[in-house]
Amino acid sequence: MDSMDFEVVENVAAVVSSGAGAPAAYLVKHRGAEAVLTGHVGPTAAEILLDAGIGVYAGAEGRVREVLRRFNEGGLRSVESATVPSGFGLG
């Protein structure tokens, strides 16, 4: 991914109190994504994305343009499993 092209998709699962990772991962999978750039990824979302062959890169924060630049320069780490435990985002 050497371009700065991206698609913004509303994460309708963001408002649920628990289990938002699976619906978000399925949404990304069904949109045909090749990679997910994220701050963190939980166990269920990681499994869905990785099983679908979607690259998962952690450590993303800030503006989209800056995150894409860091990604293209190798500044995000590719992950092969969850970076946080289940329920991490529950406040």
Contacts in CASP RR format, 6 or more apart in sequence:
PFRMAT RR
TARGET T0000
AUTHOR 0000-0000-0000
METHOD contacts of the structure
MODEL  1
MDSMDFEVVENVAAVVSSGAGAPAAYLVKHRGAEAVLTGHVGPTAAEILL
DAGIGVYAGAEGRVREVLRRFNEGGLRSVESATVPSGFGLG
1 34 0 8 1.000
1 35 0 8 1.000
1 68 0 8 1.000
1 71 0 8 1.000
1 72 0 8 1.000
2 72 0 8 1.000
4 65 0 8 1.000
4 68 0 8 1.000
4 69 0 8 1.000
6 64 0 8 1.000
6 68 0 8 1.000
7 31 0 8 1.000
8 64 0 8 1.000
9 27 0 8 1.000
9 28 0 8 1.000
9 31 0 8 1.000
11 20 0 8 1.000
11 24 0 8 1.000
11 27 0 8 1.000
12 23 0 8 1.000
12 27 0 8 1.000
13 19 0 8 1.000
13 20 0 8 1.000
13 21 0 8 1.000
13 22 0 8 1.000
13 23 0 8 1.000
13 24 0 8 1.000
13 27 0 8 1.000
14 20 0 8 1.000
14 24 0 8 1.000
16 23 0 8 1.000
17 90 0 8 1.000
18 87 0 8 1.000
18 90 0 8 1.000
19 44 0 8 1.000
19 87 0 8 1.000
21 42 0 8 1.000
21 44 0 8 1.000
21 45 0 8 1.000
22 44 0 8 1.000
22 45 0 8 1.000
22 48 0 8 1.000
24 45 0 8 1.000
25 44 0 8 1.000
25 45 0 8 1.000
25 48 0 8 1.000
25 49 0 8 1.000
26 48 0 8 1.000
28 36 0 8 1.000
28 49 0 8 1.000
28 54 0 8 1.000
29 48 0 8 1.000
29 49 0 8 1.000
29 52 0 8 1.000
29 54 0 8 1.000
33 54 0 8 1.000
34 54 0 8 1.000
34 55 0 8 1.000
35 54 0 8 1.000
35 55 0 8 1.000
35 56 0 8 1.000
35 57 0 8 1.000
35 71 0 8 1.000
36 49 0 8 1.000
36 54 0 8 1.000
36 55 0 8 1.000
36 56 0 8 1.000
36 57 0 8 1.000
37 57 0 8 1.000
37 60 0 8 1.000
37 67 0 8 1.000
37 68 0 8 1.000
37 71 0 8 1.000
37 76 0 8 1.000
38 56 0 8 1.000
38 57 0 8 1.000
38 58 0 8 1.000
38 59 0 8 1.000
38 60 0 8 1.000
39 58 0 8 1.000
39 59 0 8 1.000
39 60 0 8 1.000
39 61 0 8 1.000
39 83 0 8 1.000
40 58 0 8 1.000
40 59 0 8 1.000
40 83 0 8 1.000
40 84 0 8 1.000
40 88 0 8 1.000
41 49 0 8 1.000
41 56 0 8 1.000
41 58 0 8 1.000
41 79 0 8 1.000
41 82 0 8 1.000
41 83 0 8 1.000
41 84 0 8 1.000
42 82 0 8 1.000
42 83 0 8 1.000
42 84 0 8 1.000
42 85 0 8 1.000
42 86 0 8 1.000
42 87 0 8 1.000
42 88 0 8 1.000
43 81 0 8 1.000
43 82 0 8 1.000
43 85 0 8 1.000
43 86 0 8 1.000
44 86 0 8 1.000
45 82 0 8 1.000
46 56 0 8 1.000
46 79 0 8 1.000
46 81 0 8 1.000
46 82 0 8 1.000
46 83 0 8 1.000
49 55 0 8 1.000
49 56 0 8 1.000
50 56 0 8 1.000
50 80 0 8 1.000
50 81 0 8 1.000
55 78 0 8 1.000
56 78 0 8 1.000
56 79 0 8 1.000
57 71 0 8 1.000
57 76 0 8 1.000
57 77 0 8 1.000
57 78 0 8 1.000
57 79 0 8 1.000
58 76 0 8 1.000
58 77 0 8 1.000
58 79 0 8 1.000
58 83 0 8 1.000
59 76 0 8 1.000
59 77 0 8 1.000
60 67 0 8 1.000
60 70 0 8 1.000
60 71 0 8 1.000
60 76 0 8 1.000
61 67 0 8 1.000
67 76 0 8 1.000
70 76 0 8 1.000
END
